[in-house]
Structure formats: C-alpha cells, structure tokens
Amino acid sequence: MESLPTTIFVEVRPDPFERRQVARWFLSAFEVLVTTILVSSICWWIGAVLASAVSQAIGNDLAGTFISALVWSTVFGLVGAYVTLRLLAR
C-alpha cells in the first residue's frame, strides 16, 4: 500500500538577530553609556571640589591642591562609573 504525499507545515520563528532587536541592543548600550558618563562626570566634579577644599584647608599650595584634586576626582569618577554599571546590570 502506497502512502499519499503529505504536506508538512513548519513554523518559522523570527531570527533573534533581527534588525529591530539589534537596534534595541544598540540603543540600550547607548543609554547605559550616556548614563554612566553623566554620573561619572558628576562624581568627578564632586571629587575635585571636595579634594580642593580639603587640600586648601590643610594648607597645601596650588600645585598640591591641583594634584590632590586630579587624583581624587579620578577616583570619584571611576567609583561613580562602577556603581552606575553595577546598578544598571541588575
């Protein structure tokens, strides 16, 4: 006995790397980047102001104040970026 040919229907799911999905990923990455830069910049300025105030209060000269502000503003900026990325990764 011969069987008749049967039609098989296959469900085709959209490709996970569809253009819209890739665009959403890029937009999300851009939002994370902008948010991190903003928070890091704000923390950088806070660190610079605090370090300058403390450095002048303890009697450092202009060069010492500048170096102190440069170091501490960088530390504050990096910590701000790290904390922002950790919070956004949740």
Secondary structure as GFF3:
##gff-version 3
##sequence-region A 1 90
A	DSSP	alpha_helix	19	57	.	.	.	ID=ss1
A	DSSP	alpha_helix	62	88	.	.	.	ID=ss2
###
